[in-house]
Amino acid sequence: MFDLVYACDDFVVINKHPNVSVHKDDGDTMLVHDVAKALQCEKLYLVHRLDKMTSGLLLLAKSNQAASVLSQLFAHKKIEKYYLALGAKKPKKKQGLIEGDMERSRRASWKLLPSKVNPAITQFFSLSAKPGERLFLCRPHTGKTHQIRVALKSIGSPIIGDPIYNPSSDADRGYLHAFALRFGFNEESFEFTCDPREFAACGSKWTEPVVSENINQWSEPWSLQWPKIK
């Protein structure tokens, strides 16, 4: 269900496994409660979310005070977030910015609009994967529901195994992974990465030779030359 990545007096960082819900739905047990029980914490607080499909870094606070501070950091975009994804087709562009308002579409899906009143903003780089597939490093600057999943579909490369945006794709999971976090907390700097190749639960496609080789180029995603957003 999860792997412990880091723990201190104020928060813990875990690697959430794919297809695990962070809150109760469809009879699932609550992940936060299970982590608290496993780590013998009295209580843990959820300060951000990952989709059920998505694996990777999830930050949990150990107190109300820490939860308030971390929630504000997320709300004010003071926490850098980086995701790995595998797209099912060659994208319309190999790197750049995907920006637009989002609105609900059919059933549980969302769609990207050309308008930019309150837009979802996602930067990305991409490198080769198996023929016809693409490896993405995404940096979301907003926190909209299904943001990266919708963004990659909008450039013609829906995520492999995504049950909503790529239902015809047959894979062991939806290949979106919360890869890295960087932020300041209590006058201390924190940087975390979670390499999906190190955890069998994160899926087999990350270890494909060309994918694995290209992930190595992004070992410190905050050090890459991300273009400034106007």
C-alpha positions, -999 to +999 in steps of 0.1 A: +000+000+000+029+024+008+066+027+015+081+051+040+105+076+024+111+100+053+099+109+087+106+138+111+088+154+141+065+174+118+057+153+088+062+120+070+067+113+033+055+081+018+055+064-016+019+057-023+013+026-044-008+028-075-045+020-072-047+030-036-071+057-026-060+085-002-095+087+012-125+064+016-142+055-016-158+024-029-152+006+004-114+013+004-097+017+037-083+052+044-046+053+036-038+080+061-052+059+089-033+029+078+000+049+076-005+063+111-012+029+125+019+014+108+041+042+120+025+043+155+015+079+151-015+092+170-028+110+139-017+121+105-032+149+084-036+149+046-023+182+031-025+173-006-039+145-027-029+120-054-053+103-077-060+067-069-042+058-101-011+078-093+018+065-073+046+084-056+054+110-030+026+119-006+033+143+023+014+138+056+016+162+086+019+150+121+001+179+138-026+205+131+001+232+131+023+214+106-008+206+085-017+243+084+018+254+073+021+227+047-014+233+033-005+270+029+027+262+011+007+241-014-019+268-017+006+295-024+026+273-049+057+272-026+061+235-030+077+223-063+062+192-077+075+169-105+058+139-120+069+111-143+044+098-169+044+074-198+023+085-228+008+061-252+015+080-284+041+105-298+030+139-286+023+170-308+053+187-292+083+173-273+084+199-246+067+231-236+037+245-217+001+233-215-023+259-203-060+263-202-092+263-181-106+229-172-142+219-170-161+186-163-168+164-192-186+131-194-187+108-164-156+112-142-135+130-168-124+166-174-114+185-205-090+213-213-105+245-228-087+272-249-098+299-224-074+310-196-096+326-169-083+303-141-061+280-160-043+247-152-006+253-160+018+224-167+053+225-180+069+193-194+099+178-210+098+144-228+122+118-240+119+086-260+104+054-247+094+022-266+084+028-302+052+048-303+054+057-265+069+087-247+084+094-213+074+127-197+086+148-168+058+172-158+059+202-135+024+213-126+022+249-114-015+245-103-033+217-086-064+210-106-081+176-106-067+152-132-045+181-144-015+161-159-038+134-172-059+159-191-028+179-202-011+149-218-042+138-235-046+173-250-012+170-268-021+136-282-003+114-257-027+100-231-012+082-202-006+044-207-031+025-186-053+055-177-088+040-172-105+073-179-085+091-206-070+061-223-095+032-216-083+011-246-047+010-232-039-024-216-013-020-188-007-032-152-014+004-140-019+040-151+016+053-155+017+085-136+041+089-106+047+117-082+085+118-086+099+147-066+091+174-041+111+205-030+101+230-004+112+250+026+097+243+061+107+260+094+137+276+078+150+242+065+151+231+029+138+197+018+142+177-014+127+143-020+127+120-050+110+086-053+124+065-081+097+042-094+123+017-107+131+009-071+096-003-062+081-033-079+046-020-069+051+010-091+050-010-123+073-028-147+074-003-176+096+021-157+124-004-159+123-008-197+159+000-209+152+031-228+128+045-202+152+037-173+181+053-192+162+085-197+149+087-162+185+090-152+187+123-170+161+138-146+175+126-113+174+162-099+144+177-118+146+211-101+181+216-116+168+214-152+165+246-173+127+251-169+116+282-189+102+310-168+064+313-170+053+348-179 
